Amino acid sequence: MSYKKFTKDIGLMGLTQVITVLSGIVTLPIITKLLGAGNYGIWVQLLVTLGLISSIAVINLPNAIVRFLPGEKDKKEIQDGIWSVFVLMLGIIIIISLLLICFSGIISKFLGCQQIFILILSQIIIFDCLNSLLASVFRAFQEIIKYCSFIIFQKIGEASLIILSVLLGYGLLGAVISMLIVRILFFLIMGGIVVRKVGIKIPKFIKIKEYLSFCLPLAPVDISYWVVQSSDKYFIGFFLGTLFVGYYAPAYTLGCYITFSIAPLGFLLPAILAKHHDENEIEKVKTYLSYSLKYFLMIAIPAVFGISVLAKPLLTTFSTAEIAQHSYFVIPFVALSMMLSGIYTIVTQNLLIKKKTKIGGAIWIAAAVLNFGLNFIFIPRFGILGAAITTLLAFSFVTVAGWYYSFKELSFKVDWGIILKSILSAVIMSIFVIWLNPVGIYRELIAVILGGLVYGVLIILLKGFSMQEIQFFKNLLKNDQS
């Protein structure tokens, strides 16, 4: 992939992520304001459970498609790779779904919801996992426009159907059924396109052993990441009750929205870097990593400062005053944690392309154990603030450890100067936003826009872009560099 196409795809993925964020912002106040914090707590725990079981079920097999198929030329090898993974995943998912159905009564009591929710969840998981596999095919062949179109229409469709069902009085049950309907629809659409593209072939599982040797060490990463990012909702529910999950989750969600700036890079980098690495173009690998880290931080740093100073008014606008009062202080911790997660995602691409997945697995297992133990100590003592602190500590650990081991494999240039300039500009921007004292959605929107302009002007004045980088972007617009 050329730098020019990479930049365009980053922009397209950024737009997709913005729409994803907006869909979440729209549904958040609908559920919290109409159904209450308690029901929102149940909704969040269902989503958390979906994330956990999906992580177990896919055992990271979609990443094998992204890692091994981009450079594959033989159509038969491509067909066998895709359908081998599909059949294996389908078998695992069906078993897990049946177990959920069998133990739905026990699980529903643990989550504090009706049994019907778990039965529907068992079906959602099937299509959620299969859709992740189908999406990985588009990622592997860098068909970003198709992928982004599916994500955009799925998010818009899901948000619209959820809102409609709640407004029509179908409550939380209607919202959960809406998730299932949309996932089935997009499974049929994406599945049809993949079949038309590669055809159907009875798999011989030729390379499944190689795929599993790559994926299985990563499976603990996904599960451990879930423990670090999501298990705190279970702990809060256990120690404090679902009402406090309803307080905590909206703040956590808003804090996570800065991940929109890393999602495009996390999506595009694995396939691109794998291709250049396998072709021994190491300098290109370093260039992609260096620029990716720099421009991620230039967006993420002001986002962390901005969302932190606007935490209470934003939470009041997008949920309720009650929720905001009980949880606004959570947002800065979560936002900083997500920025650290983004740094980890970029720098540890070195470990993925060199197939050192066991290192990443060990790091995340250690982080999960740390987070799990600290939650037992911090949540009973400090409440939901304790959950936010343990999340930050866990992400700090994985970032430091990931940085250390990744740079031992392959180091690249880090622009520390722009990081300091970004922090200074973000501090001044924050002071300006606090001075504006925005209250209400329109004033908050104006504050965000003006704050962004202040930050941008300061970065330019501080020469955050070098002449070499300006020329780089000029070339992107004129030429298709390879």
Secondary structure, 3 states (H helix, E strand, C coil): CCHHHHHHHHHHHHHHHHHHHHHHHHHHHHHHHHHHHHHHHHHHHHHHHHHHHHHHHHCCHHHHHHHHCCCCCCHHHHHHHHHHHHHHHHHHHHHHHHHHHHCHHHHHHHHCCCHHHHHHHHHHHHHHHHHHHHHHHHHHCCCHHHHHHHHHHHHHHHHHHHHHHHHCCCHHHHHHHHHHHHHHHHHHHHHHHHHHHHCCCCCCCCCHHHHHHHHCCCHHHHHHHHHHHHHHHHHHHHHCCHHHHHHHHHHHHHHHHHHHHCHHHHHHHHHHHHHHHHCCCHHHHHHHHHHHHHHHHHHHHHHHHHHHHCHHHHHHHHCCHHHHHHHHHHHHHHHHHHHHHHHHHHHCHHHHHCCCHHHHHHHHHHHHHHHHHHHHHHHHHHCHHHHHHHHHHHHHHHHHHHHHHHHHHCCCCCCHHHHHHHHHHHHHHHHHHHHHCCCCHHHHHHHHHHHHHHHHHHHHHCCCCCHHHHHHHHHHHHCCCC
